[in-house]
Amino acid sequence: MARASDRLEAIIFGAGDLSVSLHARVDGNFDPVGPYPGDFWHYARVQILAAARAAGIAAIDAPHPAYRDTDGYLRSARQAALLGFDGKWAIHPSQVPLANEVFTASPAEFAAAEEITALYRDAEAGGTGAIGHDGRLVDAAHVRLAANVLAKAARSN
């Protein structure tokens, strides 16, 4: 589905639609109606995220229908952002600044990404493939993570 058309720009997790299809026992906010170990939607989110990344498109997390529940929206958005989602549905104008807060790279994240990239590139130019910074290893994978932060910051400007 994520590669169905070259016009596709994003894939969105529809927790409500999936709840219906699965006959899931969820409330109006698509949370389980009883105790559940861990994140009820983790598997589905990761599948959607992986499909989006493989297709080179954005991954958008499910809506949070309880639009007056700021804490719940932020908690859900932060969880999605940690996984790597690019955004979250905002079904009410009050949710837009919350999504922007969560999915926009902070100045500190941006500065750290720039610093790691510069330090690594300098070392790489001298023939070194990994460096230590602030007591941690920095290698090519860390630079690619930093590039993700820098790209996110560029998209938000």
C-alpha positions in Angstrom: 0.0 0.0 0.0 2.8 2.4 0.9 4.1 2.1 -2.6 0.8 2.0 -4.4 1.4 5.3 -6.2 4.3 7.7 -6.7 1.8 10.5 -5.7 1.6 9.1 -2.1 3.3 11.4 0.4 2.4 9.7 3.7 0.7 6.8 5.3 -1.5 7.4 8.3 -2.2 4.9 11.1 -6.0 4.7 11.4 -6.4 3.2 14.8 -10.2 3.5 14.6 -10.5 1.7 11.3 -8.1 -1.0 12.5 -10.0 -1.4 15.8 -13.2 -2.1 13.8 -11.5 -4.5 11.5 -9.9 -6.4 14.3 -13.0 -6.3 16.6 -10.7 -4.8 19.2 -12.2 -4.0 22.6 -11.3 -0.3 22.8 -12.8 2.8 24.1 -13.6 6.0 22.1 -10.0 6.9 22.1 -8.9 3.5 20.8 -7.3 2.5 24.1 -8.0 -1.0 25.4 -11.0 -1.2 27.7 -9.0 -3.5 30.1 -5.5 -4.1 31.3 -3.0 -4.7 28.5 0.7 -5.3 28.9 2.6 -2.6 27.1 1.5 -0.5 24.2 -1.7 -1.9 22.6 -0.8 -0.5 19.2 3.0 -0.9 19.1 3.0 -3.7 16.5 0.7 -1.9 14.2 2.6 1.4 14.5 5.9 -0.3 13.8 4.5 -2.0 10.7 3.2 1.3 9.4 6.4 3.1 10.2 8.5 0.4 8.5 6.3 0.5 5.4 6.5 4.3 5.2 10.3 4.2 5.5 10.6 1.5 2.9 8.5 3.6 0.5 10.3 6.8 1.3 7.2 8.6 2.6 6.1 10.2 5.8 4.5 8.2 8.7 1.6 9.9 10.5 0.3 8.5 13.8 -3.4 7.9 14.7 -5.6 10.7 15.9 -6.4 11.3 19.6 -10.1 11.8 19.6 -10.3 13.1 23.2 -9.3 16.6 21.9 -9.6 18.1 25.4 -7.1 15.6 26.8 -3.9 17.5 26.3 -1.8 15.2 28.4 -3.1 12.1 26.6 -2.4 13.7 23.2 1.1 14.6 24.2 1.8 11.2 25.7 0.6 9.5 22.5 2.5 11.9 20.3 5.7 11.5 22.2 5.5 7.7 22.0 5.0 8.0 18.2 7.8 10.5 17.9 10.2 8.2 19.8 9.4 5.4 17.4 10.2 7.7 14.4 6.8 8.9 13.2 6.9 12.3 11.4 3.6 13.6 12.8 0.3 12.8 14.4 -3.2 13.6 13.3 -4.7 16.7 14.8 -8.4 16.6 14.8 -8.9 19.8 16.6 -7.1 23.1 16.3 -5.9 22.9 19.9 -3.9 19.8 18.9 -1.8 21.5 16.2 0.6 23.3 18.5 1.0 20.1 20.6 2.0 18.2 17.5 4.4 20.9 16.4 6.0 20.9 19.9 6.5 17.1 19.8 7.6 16.6 16.2 9.8 19.6 15.7 13.5 19.2 16.6 14.4 21.3 19.6 17.2 23.8 19.4 19.3 21.5 21.7 18.6 18.5 19.5 19.6 20.5 16.4 22.8 21.9 18.0 23.8 18.4 19.2 23.2 16.9 15.7 25.3 19.7 14.1 28.1 19.2 16.6 28.2 15.4 16.2 28.2 15.7 12.4 31.0 18.3 12.3 33.2 16.4 14.8 32.7 13.1 12.9 33.3 14.7 9.5 36.5 16.2 10.8 37.7 12.9 12.1 36.6 11.1 9.0 38.6 13.5 6.8 41.6 12.4 8.9 40.9 8.7 8.3 39.1 7.9 11.5 35.8 5.9 11.3 34.6 6.4 14.9 35.2 8.9 17.6 34.5 9.4 21.3 32.4 12.4 22.3 31.1 13.1 25.8 32.1 9.6 26.9 30.2 7.9 24.1 31.1 6.3 20.8 30.1 8.2 17.7 30.2 6.3 14.4 28.4 6.4 11.0 25.1 5.3 12.5 25.1 8.2 14.9 25.8 10.6 12.1 22.9 9.2 10.1 20.7 9.7 13.2 21.9 13.3 13.4 21.1 13.7 9.7 17.5 12.7 10.5 17.3 15.5 13.1 18.8 18.0 10.7 16.4 17.0 7.9 13.5 17.3 10.3 14.6 20.7 11.3 15.0 21.8 7.7 11.4 20.6 6.9 10.0 22.5 9.8 11.4 25.9 8.7 
